Amino acid sequence: MKKLVSKILAISFLVASASAMAQERNGYIGGSFGFAKANIDCFGAPTCDKNGTIASAYGGYRFTPWFAGELRYLHAGPATLAGGGVSVEFKTHGFGLVAALSAPVGTGTDWMATTRFGMMYNKSVVDGSANGSSASASDSNAQPYLGIEFGYKVNQGITGTFGWEFTRGKLNFSDGSANANIHGLSAGVRFDF
């Protein structure tokens, strides 16, 4: 009798677990768009616009309700320098692997806070023109990624988001390097499935 009860309890537990897992939405995709600022060196240029746009697209999987892994694409720029017939644009884009840690904001609320950290493989591009001629340089390298996001669950599968992102762009030259810390504020949407 004890074996029968044990088997019934085990089967009930497996069925309940499978049912709960079927109702959970572990996968998700999302995107955001907003404003970016790159702290590039203006080299004394009369016009130096460090502001641009930032766009992200990502897909993730929740291993637990609080921990997820993501594949992320990010595009930031352009920041521009101009003066004396010379114009230069700086842009960065890349892919990365990111860990996401989430927690509800308060109890019984539809608000969620998420912290992200990981590594991006960024390609930074500088396009320049002067007196009718143009040149371009690019470099790809691994750079850190950080993010903080607040989300509000609109319904069971859709969350509106607002957040801050950080990564770096870097170009290596034979006589040094050019670096830019890129900060972005963006709004977006995430779809759970």
N, C-alpha and C positions, 0 to 999 in steps of 0.2 A: 504494500500500500504506500509506504514511504517513497519507493522508487517511482510509482505512478504519479504521486503528488509532485515530486521533484521534476519529473519530465513535463508535466502539465505547466508548472510554474516556469520552467526554462523555455518552453515553446511560447507561452504567453508573453514572456519578457522579450523574446526575439521578434514576435509579431508586433508588439507595441513599439519596440525600437525601430523596426523597419518602417512602420507607419509614421513615426515621428520624423525619421530621416527623410521620408518622401515629402513631408510638409515643409521641411526646412529648405531655405533657399541659400545654398552654399556658394554658387557661382554668381558673378556680377560683372558688368561692364559699365563704363562711365566716361564722361568727358567734361572738360571745363575750359573756359575762355576768360581772359582778363587782361590786366595791366602788369607790365614787367618793368623793372629798373635794373640796368647793368652798371656796376661801378667801374666803368672803363676810364682809363687815363685820357684826358682831353688834349694833352700835349700842347696846351695854349691855343687851341683852335677857337676862332671867334664864335662859331656856332657849335655847340656840343649838346645834343639831345640824347640823354641816357635812357629815355623812356621808350618803351615799345609795347608789344603785346606778348602774351604767353598763352599757349594752348596745350592741353594734355588730353590724351586718350589712354585708357587702361582697361585691363581685364584682370579679375582676381578670383581667388578661391578661399573661402573661410574653412580653415582646418578646425577651428573651435569658434564659438560665438564672438570671441575677443581677439583672435589672431588669424591673419590672412596673409597670403603671398600674392604679389601682383607683378604683372609685366606692364611696363609703363612707357609711353612715348611722350616726349615733350619738345615743343618748339618755342623759342624765345627770340624776340628781336623785331626789327633791327634798331640798334642804337647807332646814331649818325654823328659824324664830325664833318665840318665843312669850313672853308675859308681860303681865300687866295687862289681860287680856281681849283681847289682840291676837295674831293668829297670821299668819305670813307664810311662804309656800313659794316656793322658787326652783328652776326647772327649765330645762334647755337641751336642744335637739335640733337636728340639722341634717344636711345632705348635703355631701359634698366630693369633690374630686379629689385623689388621693394618689399619690405615687411611692413604690415599695417597692424597696429594695436588699437582696438576700439573699446569704448566704454560708454554706457548711457550717461547723459547729463541729468542728474536727479533720478528720482524713482517715479515710475508710472508715467514716463514722458516719451514722446516720439523723437526727442533730440539725442544725437549721438556725437561724441568727439572721437576723432581718429588721429593718431600720430603715426607718421611714416618715416622710415629711414632705409637707405639702401645705396646702391651704386648705379650710376648711369654711364653708358659709353657714349660720350658726347662728341659731336663733330662741330667745331667752331669754324666759321668762315668770315673772312674779311674781304670785302669787295671795294676797290678804290678806283677813282678816276681823276685825271688831271690833264688839262689842256688837250682834250679829245682822245686821249689814250686811257686804257683801263688795265687793271691787274687784279688778280684774286689769289688768296692764300687760304689754305685750310689745314686743320690738324684734328685728329681724333685721339681721345684718351679717356681713361676712367676717371670719373669725378664723383664726389659724394652727392647724395640727394636727401633732403629733409622736407617734411611737410606736416602741417597741422590743418585739420579740416573739421568743420562742424556741419552736421547733416540733419535735416528734418524729414521724417518719413511722411510723405504726402499720402501714400496708401501702401498696401502690402508689398508691392514690388518696385515702387518709385521713391527715391529720396532726392530732395534738392540739397545742394552742397555749397559751401562758401569756405575758402581756405587760402593758406599761404604756402608757397613752394620756394625751395632754394636749391640751386645747383651752381656749378661753375663752368665757365668756358675758358679754354686755354689754347694758345697757339705757341708752339716752340719754334724759334728761329735760330740760326747759327750763332747769333750774338746775344741771345737772351730769349725772353718769352713775354707774351702779352696775356694777362689774366683778367677775368671779369667775374665777380660774384653776381649772380642773377637772382633777384627776389621778385616773386610774383604774387599778386592777389587776384583770385578768380572765383567765378561762380559756375556751377554746373549741375549735372544730373547724373544719378546712378540708377541702373536697372538691375534688380536682383532676379535670378532665375534658378 
